[in-house]
Amino acid sequence: MKKGVLTLIAALALSGCSSVLVTSKPTSNEPAAPESAGGPGPSTAATLGIPPGHLPAPGQCRVWLPGVPPGHQGPSGDCAELESQVPLDGWLVYRPSRSKKEVKVSVYDSRRPNVVVVIRFYDANRGTLLREEAP
């Protein structure tokens, strides 16, 4: 009986020493904007969040739904056809043919259909935010 109690006390003591990793998810489908030019650069929340293997082929687009797993996203295709299919809060992800190292993301409004609220450019390999433009 003493051995069981001692084991329990030791387990409780050791559990108090373990580290806990707490992660949080952005509450919006829009990653944080980059810091000012004098700042440290884009925050980690400003990463693309799309695995490289799920980016569209150069010259194509893909409708991306933030919060939906990569394997459940729609296929890549012709940008002219897909831009009318982007739902509220969705993204239209474009991989330019001439600049394969960049990904252009048009972020659509959460209340108004077919309205782009911001255009973001990401590094295709690292997924880091490079710059933003007004639509």
CORLINWO-V517340 format. One record per backbone hydrogen bond with DSSP energy under -1.0 kcal/mol. CO is the residue of the C=O (numbers start at 1). NH is the residue of the N-H. E is the energy in kcal/mol with one decimal. If there is no record, write none. Layout:
((CO & NH & E) (CO & NH & E))
This chain:
((1 & 5 & -2.0) (2 & 6 & -2.8) (3 & 7 & -2.4) (4 & 8 & -2.2) (5 & 9 & -2.5) (6 & 10 & -2.5) (7 & 11 & -2.5) (8 & 12 & -2.3) (9 & 13 & -2.4) (10 & 14 & -2.5) (11 & 15 & -2.2) (12 & 16 & -1.2) (14 & 17 & -1.2) (36 & 39 & -2.2) (43 & 46 & -1.8) (51 & 54 & -2.6) (52 & 55 & -1.3) (57 & 60 & -2.4) (60 & 95 & -2.1) (61 & 77 & -2.4) (62 & 93 & -3.0) (64 & 91 & -2.6) (65 & 68 & -2.1) (69 & 72 & -2.1) (70 & 73 & -1.5) (77 & 61 & -2.5) (78 & 82 & -2.3) (79 & 83 & -2.4) (82 & 85 & -2.2) (87 & 90 & -2.1) (90 & 108 & -2.7) (91 & 64 & -2.7) (92 & 106 & -2.4) (93 & 62 & -1.8) (94 & 104 & -3.0) (95 & 59 & -4.6) (99 & 102 & -1.8) (101 & 124 & -3.1) (103 & 122 & -2.6) (104 & 94 & -3.3) (105 & 120 & -2.9) (106 & 92 & -2.1) (107 & 117 & -3.0) (107 & 118 & -1.1) (109 & 89 & -1.9) (112 & 115 & -1.2) (115 & 109 & -3.2) (118 & 107 & -2.8) (119 & 133 & -2.6) (120 & 105 & -3.3) (121 & 130 & -3.4) (121 & 131 & -1.4) (122 & 103 & -2.1) (123 & 127 & -2.4) (127 & 48 & -3.1) (128 & 123 & -2.6) (131 & 121 & -2.6) (133 & 119 & -2.4))
